[in-house]
Amino acid sequence: MGGLVILSSTMSKSGSVLSTFSTSLGTPDAWTGIVLAASTIPGILVSLPAASLSDILGRKRFLLFSGLIFASAPFLYLFITDWWQLIPVRFYHGFATAIFVPVAEASIAALFPTKRGERISLFTSATYVGRIIAPTLGGYLLFVTNHGFHQVYLAVAVAGIAGLTTALPFLARKEQRANVMERPEPGRVKVTLKERFSRWRKLAGNMLSGWRKVARDRGVLAASVIQAGHYYVFGAFDFYLAEYMINGLNYSTLSQGLIASSVLAVAIFTRPTMGRVSDKIGRRIPIILGSVLSALAFVAVPYTTSFAALVVLLVLYGFGFATVTSATSPLVCELVPEELVGTSMGFLDTMMDVGQTLGGFITGLVFATGLHYKGVFLSFAIVLLSSYLVFELLRNWEKVVTLFQRTFVHTSASNQ
């Protein structure tokens, strides 16, 4: 399901498809960014609530609901006649991924408690396959249909429907859940408004209580910060790599595409293996290794002009990215009670979306300062290393506080 629905979603927003469609509708330059970002906003808004509710009401209904959005949203593109209509359609389409990813990861974490790193990484690799195929397939369909956007979005719909159909056997299985929406007592059919309100209030109270527990857990915050840092970079590096290679080094778009695809290919094949490694040796070592390797790669990129050297550096970054992200999801699951696994995954994905959204915005400001490519890639390295330092600080907070008290408080007392 992950591979098919992410193929569908990514094809609908790939540069060759959405950008061309938006231009053909006459979208003003000032609104192009909003059109592109409209689908990312639901990730910030609903990933956490949806994943939290899946802890209480069960995963199945949320996976089904997201699958229905994946299957229905592509048809709305067929009725678009003006550029502004893209914004609500993209916004609606964004709810599918925002709900699906954290709930699916929570489902896998519950199914494989001793192999979470490997199995969640395997799922993520399947979604990466969809991401890698989507731009090429979308561009090809656009070419052979002579910019037939209706045909392209019908293909998007086919992939979305196929993803939902693939998941139906799994969704038909019974599941255990902590459902607080109790059924009426035997013999009672009618539920009063007061009783209904009481149930929803209890549901909301349980959900908010879970949010507080997860947000107060420094281990979860630490993993979320490192996740946000790496997706900050992941959300921006492809665009600025293209700028650097095409405009800075005069390489072809094909050369840039090969490197970008290589990064994703490394991530696809590396994540399950590194997830299995993190299951055996723990999460901290892969996070350290991946963060350092990724940062070192970006430090060297702006001083590199050789195509072969760039391939090596960016493949090294892909390995580092996959190594870190294969450990963060299972780490978060292990830090919370079983009944809060969905909430923790929703919190992690919300932080990821925040990082990815900030990445494009802040990197654009860095590029505009005149530092250009050196500033951009060095800022990537700084973000990665800084997020790792915050990760260690939060994980060892008690030790840091104790050391601070011994060093500064004791010194101050001695001076007095």
C-alpha positions in Angstrom: 0.0 0.0 0.0 2.8 2.4 0.9 4.6 2.0 -2.4 1.5 2.5 -4.5 -0.2 5.4 -2.6 3.1 7.4 -2.3 3.7 6.7 -6.0 0.2 8.2 -6.6 0.7 11.2 -4.3 4.3 12.0 -5.5 3.3 11.8 -9.2 0.5 14.3 -8.6 3.0 16.9 -7.2 6.2 16.1 -9.0 7.9 19.1 -10.6 7.2 18.0 -14.2 3.5 17.5 -13.6 2.3 20.0 -10.9 4.6 22.8 -12.0 3.6 22.5 -15.7 -0.1 22.2 -14.8 0.1 25.2 -12.5 1.8 27.2 -15.2 -0.7 26.2 -17.8 -3.5 27.6 -15.5 -1.7 30.9 -15.3 -0.8 30.8 -11.6 0.8 34.1 -10.5 4.5 33.9 -9.5 3.7 35.1 -6.0 1.3 32.1 -5.5 3.3 29.3 -6.9 5.0 28.6 -3.5 1.6 28.4 -1.8 0.3 26.0 -4.5 3.3 23.7 -4.0 3.2 23.9 -0.2 -0.6 23.5 0.2 -0.3 19.7 0.6 2.4 19.9 3.3 0.2 22.0 5.7 -2.1 19.0 6.7 1.0 17.1 7.8 1.6 19.7 10.5 -2.1 19.9 11.4 -3.4 16.4 11.5 -0.5 13.8 11.8 -0.5 14.0 15.6 -4.3 14.0 16.2 -4.9 11.2 13.6 -2.1 9.0 15.0 -3.3 9.7 18.6 -6.9 8.8 17.8 -5.6 5.6 16.1 -4.2 4.5 19.5 -7.8 4.8 21.0 -10.1 3.9 18.1 -7.8 1.5 16.2 -5.5 1.9 13.1 -7.8 0.2 10.6 -10.4 3.0 10.2 -7.6 5.6 9.7 -5.8 3.6 7.1 -9.0 3.1 5.3 -9.9 6.8 5.5 -6.5 7.9 4.2 -6.8 5.2 1.4 -10.1 6.7 0.4 -8.5 10.2 0.1 -5.6 8.8 -2.0 -8.2 7.2 -4.3 -10.6 10.1 -4.5 -8.4 13.2 -4.6 -6.9 12.6 -8.1 -10.3 12.9 -9.6 -10.7 16.4 -8.3 -7.8 17.6 -10.5 -10.0 16.7 -13.5 -12.4 19.5 -12.6 -9.9 22.3 -12.1 -10.3 25.2 -14.5 -8.6 28.0 -12.6 -5.3 28.2 -10.8 -6.7 29.0 -7.3 -8.6 25.7 -7.3 -5.3 23.9 -7.1 -4.9 25.1 -3.5 -7.9 23.4 -1.9 -7.4 20.3 -4.0 -3.7 20.0 -3.0 -4.7 20.8 0.7 -7.3 17.9 0.6 -4.8 15.5 -1.1 -2.3 16.3 1.7 -4.5 14.8 4.4 -3.9 11.4 2.9 -0.2 11.2 3.5 -0.5 13.1 6.8 -2.8 10.4 8.2 -1.4 7.4 6.4 2.4 7.5 7.2 2.3 7.8 11.0 -0.6 5.4 11.4 1.0 2.8 9.1 4.3 3.0 11.0 2.5 2.6 14.3 0.7 -0.5 12.9 4.0 -2.0 11.9 5.6 -1.2 15.3 2.7 -3.0 17.0 3.0 -6.0 14.7 6.8 -6.5 15.0 7.8 -5.3 18.5 11.3 -6.9 18.3 12.0 -6.0 14.7 10.7 -2.4 14.6 13.8 -0.9 13.1 14.0 -3.4 10.2 10.3 -3.5 9.4 9.5 0.2 9.6 12.6 0.8 7.4 11.3 -1.8 5.0 8.0 0.0 4.8 9.8 3.4 4.3 11.9 1.9 1.5 8.8 0.8 -0.2 7.5 4.4 -0.1 10.9 5.6 -1.5 10.4 3.2 -4.5 7.2 5.1 -5.2 8.9 8.4 -4.8 11.7 7.5 -7.2 9.4 6.1 -9.9 6.8 9.0 -9.7 8.7 11.9 -11.3 9.9 9.8 -14.3 6.5 8.1 -14.8 4.7 11.5 -14.5 7.1 13.2 -16.9 6.8 10.3 -19.4 3.0 10.3 -19.3 3.0 14.1 -19.8 5.3 13.7 -22.8 3.4 10.9 -24.6 0.0 12.5 -24.0 1.3 15.9 -25.2 0.6 17.6 -21.8 -2.7 15.7 -21.3 -3.1 16.5 -17.7 -6.4 14.7 -17.4 -4.7 11.4 -18.6 -1.9 12.0 -16.1 -4.2 12.5 -13.1 -6.3 9.5 -14.2 -3.0 7.5 -13.9 -2.5 9.0 -10.4 -6.0 7.9 -9.5 -5.3 4.3 -10.8 -2.3 4.1 -8.5 -4.2 5.5 -5.5 -7.1 3.0 -6.1 -4.6 0.2 -6.5 -3.0 1.1 -3.1 -6.4 1.1 -1.4 -7.3 -2.3 -3.0 -4.0 -3.8 -1.9 -4.6 -2.9 1.7 -8.2 -4.2 1.9 -7.2 -7.8 3.1 -5.2 -6.3 5.9 -7.9 -3.8 6.8 -10.4 -6.7 7.0 -8.5 -8.3 9.9 -9.7 -7.8 13.4 -7.7 -5.6 15.7 -7.3 -5.0 19.4 -7.7 -1.4 20.6 -8.4 0.7 23.7 -11.7 2.1 22.5 -13.1 4.6 25.0 -16.3 5.1 22.9 -18.2 2.5 24.8 -21.2 0.8 23.3 -24.6 1.4 24.8 -25.7 -1.0 27.5 -27.6 -4.2 26.2 -31.2 -3.4 25.4 -30.5 0.3 25.0 -30.3 1.7 21.5 -30.8 5.4 22.0 -27.9 7.5 23.2 -28.6 10.8 24.7 -26.8 14.0 23.6 -25.4 14.3 27.1 -24.0 10.7 27.0 -22.5 11.3 23.5 -20.9 14.6 24.7 -19.4 12.8 27.7 -17.9 10.1 25.5 -16.3 12.6 23.2 -15.0 14.6 26.2 -13.4 11.5 27.6 -11.9 10.7 24.2 -10.5 14.3 23.9 -9.2 14.0 27.5 -7.4 10.8 26.7 -5.9 12.2 23.6 -4.6 15.4 25.2 -3.2 13.4 28.1 -1.2 11.3 25.6 0.1 14.4 23.9 1.3 15.8 27.2 3.1 12.5 28.1 4.8 12.3 24.8 5.8 16.0 24.6 7.3 15.8 28.1 9.5 12.8 27.3 12.9 14.1 26.6 13.9 11.0 24.7 11.0 11.5 22.3 11.9 15.2 22.0 15.5 14.2 21.3 14.6 11.8 18.5 12.1 14.3 17.1 14.7 17.0 16.9 17.2 14.8 15.1 14.4 13.7 12.7 13.4 17.4 12.1 17.0 18.3 11.4 17.6 15.6 8.8 14.3 16.3 7.0 15.1 20.0 7.1 18.1 19.1 4.9 16.3 16.4 2.9 13.5 18.9 2.0 15.9 21.4 0.5 19.0 19.7 -0.7 17.6 18.4 -4.0 16.6 21.8 -5.2 19.8 23.5 -4.3 21.9 20.6 -5.6 20.2 21.1 -8.9 21.0 24.9 -8.7 24.6 24.2 -7.9 25.2 21.5 -10.6 23.2 23.2 -13.4 23.9 26.9 -12.8 27.1 26.7 -10.8 29.0 23.9 -12.5 27.1 23.8 -15.9 26.2 20.1 -15.6 23.2 18.8 -17.4 19.8 18.1 -15.8 20.4 14.4 -16.5 23.6 14.5 -14.4 21.8 16.2 -11.5 18.9 13.7 -11.8 21.3 10.8 -11.6 22.8 12.0 -8.4 19.4 12.8 -6.8 18.2 9.3 -7.8 21.4 7.8 -6.4 20.7 9.3 -3.0 17.2 7.8 -2.9 18.4 4.5 -4.2 21.0 4.3 -1.4 18.3 5.2 1.1 16.0 2.4 -0.3 18.6 -0.3 0.0 20.3 0.9 3.1 17.4 1.5 5.5 16.2 -2.1 6.1 19.8 -3.2 6.7 20.6 -0.3 9.1 17.2 -0.8 10.8 18.2 -4.4 11.5 21.6 -3.2 12.8 19.9 -0.7 15.1 17.6 -3.5 16.4 20.8 -5.4 17.5 23.2 -2.7 18.6 20.8 0.1 19.8 19.7 3.4 18.2 22.4 5.8 19.4 25.4 4.6 17.4 23.5 4.7 14.0 22.3 8.2 14.8 25.8 9.4 15.6 27.3 7.7 12.6 24.7 9.0 10.2 24.7 12.5 11.5 28.5 12.9 11.2 28.8 11.3 7.8 26.0 13.5 6.4 27.5 16.6 7.8 31.0 15.9 6.5 29.6 15.2 3.0 27.9 18.6 2.9 31.0 20.4 4.1 32.9 19.1 1.1 30.1 19.5 -1.6 30.6 23.3 -2.3 34.4 22.7 -2.8 33.8 19.8 -5.2 33.5 20.2 -9.0 34.2 16.6 -10.1 31.1 14.7 -11.0 32.5 11.4 -9.6 33.4 13.1 -6.4 29.9 14.6 -6.1 28.4 11.2 -6.6 30.5 9.7 -3.8 29.7 12.6 -1.4 25.9 12.6 -2.0 25.8 8.8 -1.8 27.6 9.1 1.5 24.9 11.6 2.5 22.2 9.2 1.4 23.7 6.5 3.6 23.9 8.8 6.6 20.3 9.9 6.1 19.0 6.4 5.9 21.1 5.3 8.9 19.7 8.0 11.1 16.0 7.7 10.0 16.1 3.9 10.3 16.7 4.4 14.1 14.5 7.4 15.0 11.1 5.8 14.5 11.8 2.6 16.5 13.5 4.6 19.2 10.4 6.8 19.7 8.2 3.6 19.9 10.4 2.1 22.5 10.3 5.2 24.8 6.6 5.3 25.3 3.9 2.8 26.6 2.3 0.6 24.0 -0.9 2.6 24.1 0.9 5.7 23.0 2.9 4.3 20.0 0.6 6.0 17.5 0.8 9.3 19.4 4.6 9.1 19.4 4.7 8.4 15.7 2.4 11.3 15.0 4.5 13.6 17.1 7.7 12.5 15.2 6.0 13.0 11.8 4.7 16.5 12.8 8.3 17.5 13.8 9.5 16.0 10.5 7.0 18.1 8.5 8.0 21.2 10.5 11.6 20.6 9.7 11.0 19.9 6.0 8.8 23.1 5.7 11.4 25.3 7.4 14.2 23.8 5.3 13.1 25.2 2.1 12.2 28.6 3.6 15.3 29.2 5.6 17.7 27.8 3.0 16.3 30.3 0.5 17.1 33.1 2.9 20.7 31.8 3.3 21.1 31.6 -0.4 19.8 35.2 -0.8 22.5 36.6 1.6 25.2 36.3 -1.0 26.8 33.2 0.5 25.1 31.2 -2.3 26.1 27.5 -2.6 28.8 27.5 0.1 26.4 29.0 2.6 23.6 26.6 1.7 25.6 23.4 2.0 27.6 24.5 5.0 24.3 25.5 6.7 23.1 21.9 6.0 26.1 20.6 7.9 25.5 23.0 10.8 21.9 22.0 11.1 22.8 18.3 11.1 25.5 18.7 13.8 23.4 21.1 15.9 20.4 18.7 15.9 22.7 15.9 17.0 24.1 18.0 19.8 20.6 18.8 21.0 19.8 15.1 20.7 22.6 14.3 23.1 21.8 17.2 25.4 18.2 16.1 25.8 19.0 12.5 26.3 21.6 13.3 29.0 19.7 16.2 30.6 20.1 15.0 34.2 23.8 14.5 33.7 24.2 18.0 32.1 22.2 19.6 35.0 24.3 17.8 37.6 27.6 18.8 35.9 26.4 22.4 35.6 25.5 22.5 39.3 28.8 20.9 40.3 30.8 23.3 38.1 29.1 26.7 38.5 27.2 26.4 41.8 30.2 25.0 43.6 32.6 27.6 42.1 30.2 30.4 43.1 30.0 29.1 46.6 33.8 28.8 46.9 34.2 32.4 45.7 31.8 33.6 48.3 
